[in-house]
Amino acid sequence: MEKLLEILQRVRPDVDFKNETLLIDDGILDSMDVVSIISELDDEFGVQVRINELIPDNFNSVEAIWNLIQNLKNPKENPK
């Protein structure tokens, strides 16, 4: 998860990702931030976020993003 935090800090160094839990709902991250994060996730973790996964619940916190990565990497182990 440390690598994810590094990625998020590169995209938005002004955000306290360790403590924020409503990144999308509170408007802390905008659509361009999410696009940047998705690109970085693909580069770093080799996961491709599909359109049906572009929901606020998947991007509201670092934990939610980490869970999304894990689900994308191991879809049979973590069914949706």
N, C-alpha and C positions, 0 to 999 in steps of 0.2 A: 504494500500500500504506500510505502514511502516514495516509490517511483511515480505513482499517481499524484501524490501531493506535490512533487517537483513539477510535474506537467501542469497541474492546475495553477501553481504559483507563477509559472512562466506565462500562462495565458492571462491571469489576473493577479498580479503581485499585491494588489491593494485589498484582497479579500482574505478573511480568516477562515479558510476552508476546514480547519479542525473543529470549529465551533458552530459554523452556520449550518442550519438544517432546512432552510427554505430558500435556497439559491435561486430557483426559478420563480416560485410563488411570490417572493418579495422583490423580484425584479433585479436581483444582484447580478445575475448572468443574463445576457441578452442572446438573441439568436446567433449573432456573429461569434460570441464566446463559445456557444455550444458547438458550432461548426468547427471552430479551432480545436476544441477539446476532442471532438470525434476524430478529426484528422490525426491528432497526436496519439489517441488511443490505438488507431489503426497502425501507425508507425511503430509504436512502442510494444504493444501487446498482440498485434496481428489480428485484431477483431474488427469486424465491420458492423456498425450499428445500422439496423434496418429502420425503415420509415415507421413501422409499427412500434418501435422501441423509443421513438422520440416523444416521450411523454414526461411531464414534469417530475413524476415520482422517480424516474430513473436518473434525474440530474439535480435533485434538490439538496443532496449532501454528498460528501466524499464517500460515505458508506454506501449510499445508493449507487453511485457511479462504480464503486468497487464491485458491488454485487452484480451489476450489469456486465462488467468485464468477465467476472467468474462464470456467469450464466452463458455468455457468448463463447467462452473458451471451452466450457464443459457442458454442452447442452443436455447430454444424456444424464449427467450426474446432478444437474440442477434444472429440472423441468419447470417450465413456466405454467 
